[in-house]
Amino acid sequence: MSRVCQLTGKSVMVGNNVSHSNRKTKRKFYPNLVTKKFFVPEEGKFVTLKISTSALRTVNKKGITACIKEAKEKGFLK
């Protein structure tokens, strides 16, 4: 599975390692992803999502149902 948040669409970013002598080599910045199970009361079942920790804070604030609905509208979740 790819390193993409299923709720926000956050993915790997590319940048440079910069040495003391200012030489630059390519590197990747990975999102902080966790696999989490949520209970969706409307469907009456558990859903497992791979989400970023910032999205986890959003779920705690808005609720899982609202977040899943938003992600489906934006096309991040099928």
PyMOL commands that set and color helices and strands:
alter all, ss='L'
color gray80, all
select helices_A, chain A and resi 53-62+64-74
alter helices_A, ss='H'
color red, helices_A
select strands_A, chain A and resi 13-18+24-29+33-40+45-52
alter strands_A, ss='S'
color yellow, strands_A
deselect
rebuild
show_as cartoon
